[in-house]
Amino acid sequence: MASLNSFLGVKRENAPLLYYTYYAFLVSGMTSTVLGAVLPSLSAEYSLSYSVQGTMLSFHQIGNLFAVYLAGFLPYALGRKKSTVLGASGIILGLVLMTLYGNPFLLMFAFALTGIGRGTLSNMTNVVVGQNASNKAGGLNLLHACFAVGAFVSPLIAVAVPSSWRTPCWIISALMLLALILLGTSKLSSEKIKKEKDGGENSFLKDKYFWFNTMIMFFYLCAEASLTGWLVTYFKDTGMIPASIAPSIQSLLWIMILAGRLICTSISNKMNKNILILILGLIMTAFFALMVFSGTPVLAVIGVLGVGMSMSGIYPTTLSTMPGRYNSSTVATGTCIAVATVGGIIMPIIIGAVAETQGLESGISLILFALAVMLALMAAKLVISRREQAS
């Protein structure tokens, strides 16, 4: 434990809060994949179309967007602890609600509530790590590795209890309740945050690197939200993978994401981070193309594994390249993640609409467009940063 504190550069008295934060984000990761894992069974029971399924996934991202943005400002009114507990409780309410009612509008509301919970935790956890870990790249990659652990475990729970898709939702609700109790009794600040008076609070809006990072994350989340939301349904409905084991493929994805994030944690301080995210983006695009166009189960699974390994470090490493004053600002972090989350809102709806008329294979293949734009932004950021360093 002491060596981990040393690696992260966290003070001993702040370590418990950091570990509670990691646990809460782990449960948030479980929430992110349980939705995709139970979506086919939920949709079959409630007779939902592709369009409705895609809209539900997007409502989750809308809730995420709403919460991430509000989480940047609520601490000024309520304090970070109250705003976190209030917002994150949406995960519990949403998961329970979707197990009780099959009305599409109530399901959309339930998915939005889970998004509110995830968005609240996304902002809080990134800020807490940014404030308390001097090794920000390592701390953020470890944080997102915890997310990956939760995302890996969740589909396995769905596979373990195939008789009821509701059970995983109830289990994750209980785990989130524990997380809220821990955070509620932690050193997370209860004081209302004071606004800055030097005008620095919104200076990030004029920073080109802020927008480069934000738009890279925008197109990355186009791909991630669509992939994690549609992956199980894609393999089931195309018949490429037997329905009984399709959720396990999602767990394999997150095993590779976890492995990749641990690798990125160890190497992030040993190489240029802009080069690292470009390499990861190139590999992710190549393996995603293999997954979609291979036409064979074995190559498709290899594609999933490659995508998981390569996509692992893009989000946290990109976030870590933000200037330090933005990482520790709830407003800057909230704005960045909120804008990026719009990508996760738009893409699942587009895929659902295309799948309704042209098939799910055609819808999923649109993710390649988002990846191509992401690569272009990564390359431009690298070129500009090198030119400025040379001048």
SENUMAR-782565 format. One record per residue (C-alpha): residue in one letter; x, y, z; residue number from 1. Coordinates in Angstrom, 2 decimals. Example, Ala and Ser with C-alpha at 12.3 -4.5 7.8 and 13.67 -1.06 7.14 Angstrom:
BEGIN
A_12.30_-4.50_7.80_1
S_13.67_-1.06_7.14_2
***
This chain:
BEGIN
M_0.00_0.00_0.00_1
A_2.84_2.36_0.88_2
S_4.53_1.66_-2.46_3
L_1.29_2.45_-4.30_4
N_1.00_5.72_-2.38_5
S_4.58_6.48_-3.38_6
F_3.95_5.61_-7.04_7
L_0.87_7.82_-7.17_8
G_2.48_10.57_-5.13_9
V_-0.45_10.76_-2.71_10
K_-0.22_11.91_0.90_11
R_-0.94_9.22_3.47_12
E_-3.92_11.06_4.98_13
N_-5.54_11.41_1.56_14
A_-5.07_7.77_0.53_15
P_-8.44_6.45_1.88_16
L_-10.36_9.03_-0.16_17
L_-8.39_8.07_-3.26_18
Y_-9.15_4.37_-2.76_19
Y_-12.88_5.04_-2.16_20
T_-12.78_7.04_-5.38_21
Y_-11.24_4.11_-7.26_22
Y_-13.92_1.76_-5.88_23
A_-16.74_4.11_-6.89_24
F_-15.35_4.32_-10.41_25
L_-15.08_0.53_-10.51_26
V_-18.83_0.31_-9.84_27
S_-19.40_2.98_-12.47_28
G_-17.57_0.69_-14.90_29
M_-19.91_-2.14_-13.96_30
T_-22.84_0.11_-14.75_31
S_-21.44_1.02_-18.16_32
T_-21.36_-2.59_-19.42_33
V_-24.34_-4.08_-17.61_34
L_-26.56_-1.96_-19.83_35
G_-25.12_-3.49_-23.00_36
A_-25.04_-6.96_-21.47_37
V_-28.72_-7.00_-20.47_38
L_-29.97_-4.96_-23.45_39
P_-30.78_-7.98_-25.69_40
S_-32.76_-9.75_-22.92_41
L_-34.41_-6.54_-21.78_42
S_-35.37_-5.66_-25.36_43
A_-36.72_-9.17_-26.04_44
E_-38.89_-9.08_-22.92_45
Y_-40.21_-5.57_-23.60_46
S_-40.35_-5.98_-27.46_47
L_-38.12_-3.01_-28.30_48
S_-36.93_-2.08_-31.82_49
Y_-33.35_-1.18_-32.82_50
S_-34.33_2.50_-32.92_51
V_-35.68_2.42_-29.38_52
Q_-32.60_0.51_-28.16_53
G_-30.29_3.05_-29.75_54
T_-32.29_5.92_-28.25_55
M_-32.08_4.32_-24.80_56
L_-28.30_4.05_-25.10_57
S_-28.18_7.68_-26.16_58
F_-30.36_8.73_-23.22_59
H_-27.76_7.15_-20.99_60
Q_-25.18_9.42_-22.61_61
I_-27.56_12.41_-22.38_62
G_-27.82_11.81_-18.65_63
N_-24.03_11.50_-18.55_64
L_-23.68_14.81_-20.39_65
F_-26.18_16.56_-18.12_66
A_-24.47_15.32_-14.97_67
V_-20.89_15.91_-16.09_68
Y_-21.70_19.52_-16.88_69
L_-23.69_20.12_-13.69_70
A_-21.02_18.37_-11.63_71
G_-18.68_21.14_-12.70_72
F_-20.92_23.73_-11.01_73
L_-22.95_22.00_-8.26_74
P_-19.94_21.87_-5.90_75
Y_-20.13_25.65_-5.76_76
A_-23.71_25.41_-4.45_77
L_-23.72_22.18_-2.44_78
G_-20.13_21.17_-1.87_79
R_-18.43_18.26_-3.63_80
K_-19.62_15.55_-1.21_81
K_-23.36_16.34_-1.37_82
S_-23.37_16.90_-5.12_83
T_-21.54_13.60_-5.67_84
V_-23.82_11.51_-3.46_85
L_-26.94_13.14_-4.95_86
G_-25.88_12.68_-8.56_87
A_-24.40_9.20_-8.24_88
S_-27.61_7.89_-6.64_89
G_-29.04_8.06_-10.18_90
I_-27.28_4.74_-10.89_91
I_-29.28_3.00_-8.15_92
L_-32.58_4.61_-9.12_93
G_-32.11_3.96_-12.84_94
L_-31.10_0.31_-12.57_95
V_-33.98_-0.49_-10.22_96
L_-36.49_1.40_-12.35_97
M_-35.61_-0.48_-15.55_98
T_-36.21_-3.81_-13.79_99
L_-39.73_-2.76_-12.81_100
Y_-41.26_-1.10_-15.88_101
G_-41.08_-1.82_-19.61_102
N_-42.58_1.41_-20.92_103
P_-40.08_2.82_-23.47_104
F_-40.29_6.34_-22.06_105
L_-39.69_5.14_-18.51_106
L_-36.79_3.03_-19.80_107
M_-35.28_6.08_-21.48_108
F_-35.64_7.97_-18.21_109
A_-34.05_5.08_-16.32_110
F_-31.11_4.97_-18.74_111
A_-30.75_8.74_-18.34_112
L_-30.61_8.36_-14.55_113
T_-27.78_5.82_-14.83_114
G_-26.00_8.29_-17.10_115
I_-26.43_11.05_-14.52_116
G_-24.83_8.80_-11.93_117
R_-21.92_7.87_-14.19_118
G_-21.36_11.46_-15.28_119
T_-21.27_12.68_-11.69_120
L_-18.70_10.05_-10.75_121
S_-16.65_10.67_-13.89_122
N_-16.17_14.31_-13.01_123
M_-15.59_13.79_-9.29_124
T_-13.15_10.90_-9.61_125
N_-11.01_12.58_-12.28_126
V_-10.83_15.76_-10.21_127
V_-10.01_13.95_-6.94_128
V_-7.20_12.01_-8.60_129
G_-5.95_15.14_-10.33_130
Q_-5.83_17.01_-7.01_131
N_-4.36_14.27_-4.83_132
A_-1.98_12.30_-7.08_133
S_1.18_14.09_-8.16_134
N_1.70_11.34_-10.76_135
K_-1.39_12.38_-12.69_136
A_-0.88_10.17_-15.74_137
G_-0.32_7.11_-13.57_138
G_-3.16_8.01_-11.23_139
L_-5.64_8.61_-14.06_140
N_-4.66_5.44_-15.91_141
L_-5.05_3.45_-12.68_142
L_-8.42_5.11_-12.11_143
H_-9.60_4.04_-15.55_144
A_-8.10_0.60_-14.99_145
C_-10.48_0.28_-12.02_146
F_-13.29_1.27_-14.38_147
A_-12.15_-1.49_-16.72_148
V_-12.19_-4.06_-13.91_149
G_-15.81_-3.19_-13.18_150
A_-16.69_-3.23_-16.87_151
F_-15.09_-6.68_-17.19_152
V_-16.89_-8.18_-14.18_153
S_-20.37_-6.93_-15.02_154
P_-21.07_-9.05_-18.16_155
L_-19.76_-12.12_-16.33_156
I_-22.42_-11.59_-13.68_157
A_-25.00_-11.47_-16.49_158
V_-23.64_-14.76_-17.87_159
A_-23.59_-16.35_-14.41_160
V_-27.30_-15.64_-13.87_161
P_-28.81_-16.18_-17.35_162
S_-32.22_-16.92_-15.83_163
S_-32.76_-13.25_-14.93_164
W_-31.27_-10.12_-16.47_165
R_-32.60_-8.16_-13.46_166
T_-30.24_-9.77_-10.92_167
P_-27.06_-8.05_-12.21_168
C_-28.88_-4.70_-12.03_169
W_-29.81_-5.29_-8.39_170
I_-26.28_-6.44_-7.47_171
I_-24.70_-3.34_-8.98_172
S_-27.27_-1.13_-7.23_173
A_-26.20_-2.60_-3.88_174
L_-22.51_-2.09_-4.67_175
M_-23.16_1.53_-5.60_176
L_-25.03_2.06_-2.34_177
L_-21.88_0.94_-0.52_178
A_-19.79_3.35_-2.61_179
L_-22.05_6.26_-1.67_180
I_-21.81_5.35_2.02_181
L_-18.01_5.30_1.79_182
L_-17.85_8.62_-0.04_183
G_-20.39_10.13_2.35_184
T_-18.17_9.33_5.32_185
S_-14.88_10.19_3.59_186
K_-12.71_13.33_3.55_187
L_-14.39_14.46_0.33_188
S_-15.02_18.14_0.88_189
S_-18.42_19.19_2.25_190
E_-17.59_22.86_1.87_191
K_-18.97_24.90_-0.98_192
I_-16.18_25.55_-3.45_193
K_-15.25_29.19_-3.85_194
K_-15.20_30.58_-7.35_195
E_-11.95_31.92_-8.71_196
K_-11.71_35.70_-8.93_197
D_-8.82_36.06_-11.36_198
G_-10.74_35.14_-14.49_199
G_-8.78_31.91_-14.80_200
E_-11.90_29.82_-14.32_201
N_-12.88_30.06_-17.99_202
S_-9.45_30.64_-19.55_203
F_-9.48_27.09_-20.90_204
L_-12.09_28.09_-23.48_205
K_-9.39_29.98_-25.42_206
D_-6.77_27.21_-25.17_207
K_-6.31_25.27_-28.43_208
Y_-4.86_22.27_-26.59_209
F_-7.97_22.09_-24.44_210
W_-10.07_21.83_-27.61_211
F_-7.73_19.40_-29.34_212
N_-7.97_17.08_-26.33_213
T_-11.71_17.59_-26.02_214
M_-12.43_16.77_-29.66_215
I_-10.13_13.73_-29.61_216
M_-12.17_12.49_-26.66_217
F_-15.41_13.43_-28.50_218
F_-14.70_11.10_-31.41_219
Y_-13.21_8.47_-29.12_220
L_-16.47_8.41_-27.14_221
C_-18.41_8.12_-30.41_222
A_-16.61_4.80_-30.84_223
E_-16.49_3.64_-27.22_224
A_-20.15_4.34_-26.34_225
S_-21.35_2.67_-29.53_226
L_-19.03_-0.30_-29.22_227
T_-19.76_-1.07_-25.57_228
G_-23.49_-0.48_-26.01_229
W_-24.02_-2.45_-29.22_230
L_-21.31_-5.15_-29.05_231
V_-23.36_-7.94_-27.44_232
T_-26.41_-7.18_-29.61_233
Y_-24.18_-7.07_-32.71_234
F_-22.72_-10.52_-32.13_235
K_-26.07_-12.02_-31.14_236
D_-28.10_-10.60_-34.01_237
T_-25.52_-11.30_-36.71_238
G_-25.16_-14.86_-35.43_239
M_-21.37_-14.57_-35.55_240
I_-21.12_-15.54_-31.85_241
P_-23.58_-17.88_-30.04_242
A_-26.08_-15.88_-27.99_243
S_-25.20_-17.74_-24.80_244
I_-21.59_-16.54_-24.79_245
A_-21.91_-13.15_-26.51_246
P_-21.80_-11.24_-23.17_247
S_-18.50_-12.99_-22.43_248
I_-16.98_-11.30_-25.50_249
Q_-17.70_-7.97_-23.87_250
S_-15.82_-9.15_-20.78_251
L_-12.88_-10.14_-23.01_252
L_-12.93_-6.62_-24.42_253
W_-12.61_-5.18_-20.94_254
I_-9.92_-7.65_-19.88_255
M_-7.82_-6.25_-22.70_256
I_-8.77_-2.69_-21.77_257
L_-7.64_-3.39_-18.21_258
A_-4.35_-4.89_-19.40_259
G_-3.78_-1.99_-21.76_260
R_-4.46_0.61_-19.09_261
L_-2.03_-1.03_-16.71_262
I_0.59_-1.00_-19.48_263
C_-0.15_2.66_-20.22_264
T_0.14_3.43_-16.51_265
S_3.68_2.01_-16.48_266
I_4.90_3.63_-19.71_267
S_3.00_6.93_-19.71_268
N_5.88_8.78_-18.05_269
K_8.51_7.18_-20.28_270
M_7.45_8.45_-23.70_271
N_5.79_11.39_-25.41_272
K_2.09_11.11_-24.56_273
N_1.00_12.63_-27.88_274
I_2.90_9.89_-29.71_275
L_1.41_7.27_-27.39_276
I_-2.22_8.24_-28.08_277
L_-1.57_8.36_-31.85_278
I_-0.10_4.83_-31.79_279
L_-3.06_3.61_-29.73_280
G_-5.51_5.26_-32.14_281
L_-3.91_3.64_-35.19_282
I_-3.96_0.18_-33.63_283
M_-7.57_0.60_-32.44_284
T_-8.74_1.56_-35.93_285
A_-6.95_-1.37_-37.58_286
F_-8.34_-3.96_-35.16_287
F_-11.85_-2.51_-35.31_288
A_-11.78_-2.86_-39.10_289
L_-10.69_-6.49_-38.62_290
M_-13.59_-7.09_-36.22_291
V_-16.20_-5.68_-38.59_292
F_-14.95_-6.88_-41.98_293
S_-13.28_-10.23_-41.19_294
G_-16.51_-12.23_-41.49_295
T_-15.20_-15.06_-39.29_296
P_-15.72_-15.55_-35.52_297
V_-12.04_-16.14_-34.74_298
L_-10.80_-13.01_-36.51_299
A_-13.71_-11.01_-35.08_300
V_-12.72_-12.02_-31.55_301
I_-9.07_-11.18_-32.29_302
G_-10.31_-7.80_-33.50_303
V_-12.22_-7.28_-30.23_304
L_-9.12_-8.13_-28.21_305
G_-6.97_-5.74_-30.23_306
V_-9.53_-2.97_-29.95_307
G_-9.69_-3.42_-26.18_308
M_-5.92_-3.35_-25.73_309
S_-5.43_-0.29_-27.92_310
M_-8.43_1.82_-26.86_311
S_-7.47_1.36_-23.21_312
G_-5.23_4.35_-22.69_313
I_-6.65_6.88_-25.14_314
Y_-9.15_8.58_-22.82_315
P_-7.05_8.85_-19.62_316
T_-3.79_9.66_-21.42_317
T_-5.48_12.35_-23.49_318
L_-7.03_13.79_-20.34_319
S_-3.63_13.75_-18.60_320
T_-2.14_15.95_-21.34_321
M_-4.39_18.78_-20.24_322
P_-2.56_21.57_-18.38_323
G_-2.58_20.80_-14.64_324
R_-4.82_23.74_-13.79_325
Y_-7.56_22.21_-15.96_326
N_-7.24_18.73_-14.44_327
S_-7.89_20.15_-10.99_328
S_-10.80_22.37_-12.09_329
T_-14.31_20.93_-11.92_330
V_-15.48_23.51_-14.47_331
A_-12.77_22.75_-17.05_332
T_-12.99_18.99_-16.50_333
G_-16.79_19.12_-16.59_334
T_-16.83_21.12_-19.82_335
C_-14.29_18.83_-21.49_336
I_-16.10_15.62_-20.58_337
A_-19.53_17.16_-21.30_338
V_-18.57_18.21_-24.83_339
A_-16.86_14.87_-25.44_340
T_-19.94_13.02_-24.21_341
V_-22.03_14.53_-27.01_342
G_-20.19_12.10_-29.28_343
G_-21.44_9.23_-27.17_344
I_-24.98_10.59_-27.49_345
I_-25.07_11.06_-31.24_346
M_-23.41_7.87_-32.46_347
P_-25.66_5.20_-30.85_348
I_-28.75_6.96_-32.27_349
I_-27.22_7.05_-35.76_350
I_-26.24_3.39_-35.55_351
G_-29.74_2.41_-34.37_352
A_-31.39_4.38_-37.19_353
V_-29.10_2.88_-39.85_354
A_-29.52_-0.62_-38.38_355
E_-33.30_-0.31_-38.65_356
T_-33.14_0.09_-42.43_357
Q_-29.80_-1.38_-43.54_358
G_-28.87_-3.86_-40.82_359
L_-26.74_-3.67_-37.70_360
E_-23.54_-4.51_-39.62_361
S_-23.89_-1.31_-41.65_362
G_-24.63_0.72_-38.53_363
I_-21.63_-0.57_-36.60_364
S_-19.27_0.05_-39.53_365
L_-19.98_3.82_-39.22_366
I_-17.73_3.85_-36.15_367
L_-14.78_3.82_-38.58_368
F_-15.65_7.38_-39.61_369
A_-15.34_8.58_-36.01_370
L_-12.02_6.77_-35.63_371
A_-10.65_8.36_-38.82_372
V_-11.43_11.88_-37.56_373
M_-9.96_11.02_-34.16_374
L_-6.70_9.94_-35.85_375
A_-6.53_13.16_-37.84_376
L_-6.88_15.23_-34.66_377
M_-4.23_13.17_-32.86_378
A_-1.78_13.66_-35.72_379
A_-2.48_17.41_-35.90_380
K_-1.98_17.80_-32.15_381
L_1.35_15.99_-32.31_382
V_2.61_18.09_-35.24_383
I_1.58_21.40_-33.64_384
S_3.07_20.53_-30.24_385
R_6.40_19.55_-31.86_386
R_6.53_22.75_-33.89_387
E_5.95_24.84_-30.78_388
Q_8.61_22.93_-28.83_389
A_11.10_23.46_-31.66_390
S_10.45_27.20_-31.92_391
***
